[in-house]
Amino acid sequence: MDATPVHPSWLGEPSSTRDVLYRLLIDGPMSRSALAERLGLSAASLSRVTKPLLASGELREVPGRHVGPTGRPTQPLEVDADRHHFIGVKVTGTHAYAALVNLRADVLDAADAPLRSKDPDHVIAVVARLANSLQERGTAASGLGVCLGGQVREDGSVGYAPFLEWQNVPFGQQLAAATSMPVAVANDLNALTLIEHWHGAGRGVENLIILTIGAGVGYGLVINNQLINDVNAGLGQVGHTPLDPTGPACGIGHRGCANVVLSTRNIEAQAAVSLGKSVPYDRLMKLAAEDPVARQVVDQAAFSLGRLMTIASAFTMPQKIVLTGEGVELAVAAPEALKAGRSHDREQHTPAVPLEIVEVSHTHWARGAAIAAMQLPAPSLAVDQMLEAVNR
């Protein structure tokens, strides 16, 4: 039986029912025999679980009959992904991006709006307006998830959000009052890790690292299919990993840490010093192909990125690394320097961890926020209650 990740709360309490729904949600249509084998259930036990789910409409049989391994006809089962819908919102320091999704985090509709102020009341009003507009188009949502860069506490309050300049804001509670919806607030890296692990480049990977580079350096971790979460996850601690003892100091005095060496702003600053002129990050990546000075700047940063990957891998032993963020072009522009950095600190007999480079949109982050909303306690959606209704 496979290790099973944390389930969304609408699936109910731990049970075979919950395992069936989760496995079909993530893996798509499966035959009864394959599903029973995957979950370690007998055919009779699986039938007892799936019968009420089919009766209630939570599950359905895929149209068309197929021949199973025994030669007998079979109809695969799948979750009705459109039985429930959720809204996810990605909040930056200047904008809010919203997506209405189904249970597979497929985007059904999207909307966005600028933030004209960082005042919490203004941000709440913008997010509430986006959520209402998506539902006014005809689909009611069962929950609202919001992700942002910063320290998010279990009660949905934001301890510290540097891009919004917030400290100790009861964001989740106030947003729930403004929308009359169940609200989940998540650190944006956790939200990104959720969507990549459930439906993205990390799907099916039990031990996974997500690294992001851009305005700063971010880190998400999945171990044994579980998202590793902590109230301090949003403080960007991996960004203070020392990579270059001769490098410049960050804002709190750490010399040559990942934030200084790998953030897009600091790479641009280093290029300005070396080239004697300012060059935007995207242009710098292209300039490295023809200018040896630009090449040196880009290679040095890519080498440090490779070192960070190896350091992270040494402590967590992942099966895969997913690299993303607005600065991800660095890895594409300097693959050889990245490879050299990855081998620099690695034991020579240890192979490099497989790496996938992924470009994502703000809507992608919003999908992760919606998955956070799926994990809210929502008794009205609980499968256990649905089963009681079916069996009355």
Rosetta blueprint (number, residue, H / E / L):
1 M L
2 D L
3 A L
4 T L
5 P L
6 V L
7 H L
8 P L
9 S H
10 W H
11 L H
12 G L
13 E L
14 P L
15 S L
16 S H
17 T H
18 R H
19 D H
20 V H
21 L H
22 Y H
23 R H
24 L H
25 L H
26 I H
27 D H
28 G L
29 P L
30 M E
31 S L
32 R H
33 S H
34 A H
35 L H
36 A H
37 E H
38 R H
39 L H
40 G L
41 L L
42 S L
43 A H
44 A H
45 S H
46 L H
47 S H
48 R H
49 V H
50 T H
51 K H
52 P H
53 L H
54 L H
55 A H
56 S H
57 G L
58 E L
59 L E
60 R E
61 E E
62 V L
63 P L
64 G L
65 R L
66 H E
67 V E
68 G L
69 P L
70 T L
71 G L
72 R L
73 P E
74 T E
75 Q L
76 P L
77 L E
78 E E
79 V E
80 D L
81 A L
82 D L
83 R L
84 H L
85 H L
86 F E
87 I E
88 G E
89 V E
90 K E
91 V E
92 T L
93 G L
94 T L
95 H E
96 A E
97 Y E
98 A E
99 A E
100 L E
101 V E
102 N L
103 L L
104 R L
105 A L
106 D L
107 V E
108 L E
109 D E
110 A E
111 A E
112 D E
113 A E
114 P E
115 L L
116 R L
117 S L
118 K L
119 D L
120 P H
121 D H
122 H H
123 V H
124 I H
125 A H
126 V H
127 V H
128 A H
129 R H
130 L H
131 A H
132 N H
133 S H
134 L H
135 Q H
136 E H
137 R L
138 G L
139 T L
140 A L
141 A L
142 S L
143 G L
144 L E
145 G E
146 V E
147 C E
148 L E
149 G L
150 G L
151 Q E
152 V E
153 R L
154 E L
155 D L
156 G L
157 S L
158 V E
159 G E
160 Y E
161 A E
162 P L
163 F L
164 L L
165 E L
166 W E
167 Q E
168 N E
169 V E
170 P L
171 F H
172 G H
173 Q H
174 Q H
175 L H
176 A H
177 A H
178 A H
179 T H
180 S L
181 M L
182 P L
183 V E
184 A E
185 V E
186 A E
187 N E
188 D H
189 L H
190 N H
191 A H
192 L H
193 T H
194 L H
195 I H
196 E H
197 H H
198 W H
199 H H
200 G L
201 A L
202 G L
203 R L
204 G L
205 V L
206 E L
207 N L
208 L E
209 I E
210 I E
211 L E
212 T E
213 I E
214 G L
215 A L
216 G L
217 V E
218 G E
219 Y E
220 G E
221 L E
222 V E
223 I E
224 N L
225 N L
226 Q E
227 L E
228 I L
229 N L
230 D L
231 V L
232 N L
233 A H
234 G H
235 L H
236 G L
237 Q H
238 V H
239 G H
240 H H
241 T L
242 P E
243 L L
244 D L
245 P L
246 T L
247 G L
248 P L
249 A E
250 C L
251 G L
252 I L
253 G L
254 H L
255 R E
256 G L
257 C E
258 A H
259 N H
260 V H
261 V H
262 L H
263 S L
264 T H
265 R H
266 N H
267 I H
268 E H
269 A H
270 Q H
271 A H
272 A H
273 V H
274 S H
275 L H
276 G L
277 K L
278 S L
279 V L
280 P L
281 Y H
282 D H
283 R H
284 L H
285 M H
286 K H
287 L H
288 A L
289 A L
290 E L
291 D L
292 P H
293 V H
294 A H
295 R H
296 Q H
297 V H
298 V H
299 D H
300 Q H
301 A H
302 A H
303 F H
304 S H
305 L H
306 G H
307 R H
308 L H
309 M H
310 T H
311 I H
312 A H
313 S H
314 A H
315 F H
316 T H
317 M L
318 P L
319 Q L
320 K E
321 I E
322 V E
323 L E
324 T E
325 G L
326 E L
327 G L
328 V L
329 E H
330 L H
331 A H
332 V H
333 A H
334 A L
335 P H
336 E H
337 A H
338 L H
339 K H
340 A H
341 G H
342 R H
343 S H
344 H H
345 D L
346 R L
347 E L
348 Q L
349 H L
350 T L
351 P L
352 A L
353 V L
354 P L
355 L E
356 E E
357 I E
358 V L
359 E L
360 V L
361 S L
362 H H
363 T H
364 H H
365 W H
366 A H
367 R H
368 G H
369 A H
370 A H
371 I H
372 A H
373 A H
374 M H
375 Q L
376 L L
377 P L
378 A L
379 P H
380 S H
381 L H
382 A L
383 V H
384 D H
385 Q H
386 M H
387 L H
388 E H
389 A H
390 V H
391 N H
392 R L
